[in-house]
Amino acid sequence: MQQTLQQTFEYLNDFETRITWNHVPLKLRLHLQHAYTVYIPKLFTSLIVKGPVIFDRSALYVTSNIVHLRWEVAGQQSEVPNEEFEIRVKTLDTDEEFRQSTCQSYNIEIDDLLPDTQYQFSVKRADDRGLLYGQWSDNIILKTDISK
């Protein structure tokens, strides 16, 4: 039985060959058998693959003091309600972090920016603890317009 359990955990650790894009149980072809009539529950696991967060560059809007950003998640057909994202804004001229915020939508308008200044914007999931490959985020550098 210990050998069968060890083999089961090896199958679980080797999940990369069994990745699917849906919330589907990982099927194991092992049955735990014991000489006694003790009930051993079946072991199930599932894997949810979350794609990277990517800026929608066609939906960007920049003025002298406002930037409107929109993003999507690769491989995701529609927006997931209540999914929280973290947005960071950094000025490249001084390399200081200017602002950090979270939102529960797939777009944000950032105001109070300085005219004629380069900023680096990044977006990622606020809750990335369950991600298999670490933080998947996107960065973009934009320059605000010259003040009129």
N, C-alpha and C positions, 0 to 999 in steps of 0.2 A: 504494500500500500504506500509506503514511503517513496518507493521508486516511481510509482504512478503519480504521486503528488509532485515529485521533483520534475517529471516530464511535463506535467500540466503547467508548472511555473515556467519552464523553458519555452513552451508554446506561447505563453502570455508575454514573455520578454522578447519574443521574436515577432512582435505584432507588425512590424514594418512591411512584411511580405503579405499581410492580410488587411491592409488599410482599405477602407471604403469611404466614399463621400457621404454616406448616410449614417444615421444612428442605427446601426445593425449589430446584433450580437455576434461576437467572435465565436465561431463554431469550433469546438474541440472534439476530436474523435477518440476520446478517452472515457472509459466508464470506471468509476471507482468501485471496486468489489472488495468485500470483506467477508471473512469466514463466518462472522457473527451476523445476526439479523438486525444490526443497528442501522437506522436510517441515516444515510449520508446525503445531504442535499446536493443537487447539481450545481456546478460552478458555471456562472455566466459572467461575461464582461462585455462591455461595448466601448466603441471608440468614436468620438466625434471629432472630425477633422475641421479645424477652423483655418481658413485661408488668410493670407496677409491683408492688412488694411492698406488701401491704395487711394491716393488723391485722384479725384476726377479733374484732370487738368483743363478740360473743356468748360468746366463750370466755375472757374476762378474769376474773381472780380476784384480789381485793385484800383483804389483812388489814392489821393495824397495822404489820407490818414485812416483808411478802412481797407480791410482785406476780407473777402467772403470766400470761405473754403468749403468744399464738398468732397466726400470720400465714399468709398464702397469697400466691400469685402470680396476678394477674389473667390469665384466659385459659388457665391451666395446669390440666389435668385431674387430675393427680396430683403428688405430691411428687417432686422430682428427687433421687436419692441423691447424697450428698456435696456438695450445693450449700451454700456457706458464706455466712452472714449476719453482719452487724455490728450490734450492739445498743448504743445509747448511752443513758445515763440522766443526767439533769441535774436538780438541785433548782431549782425556780423561786423559792424564797424567797431563795436566795443567788446564783442564776444561775451556779453552779459546775458543772463537769462532775463528776459523782459517780463514774461507772463507764463503762467501755467494754469490750466483750468480743465474741468471735466464737463462733458455734456452727454445727454442721452438721445442725441439725434445724429444724423449723418452729415450735418453741416453746421457751420458757425460763422458769425460775423465778428471780426476782431477790430475794435476801433481804438482811438487814442494813439495811433501810430504816428511816428515822425515822418514828414515829407522827405522825399529823396533819400531814403535810407533802405539798405538791404536787410532783410529779415530771413531767418530760417524757421520754417514751420514744420512741426512733426506731429503725427497722429498715431496713436496705438490704442489697443484695448486697455481700459483701466484695470480690468481684472484679467491678468495673464498668468495666474498661478497654474491653471490646468493645461496650458499649452505645451505641446510635446517638444517643439523646436525653439522654445524661448520666445522672446518678444519679436513679433512681426510688425514692423511699422514702416511708414513712408516719410520721406523728408522732401521738402521743396524750398527753393530759395526764390524770393520775390523782392522786387524793389518798388517801393511806393512812388507815386507820381510826384513831380515837382509841384509845390504849392503854387496856386494861381493867385 
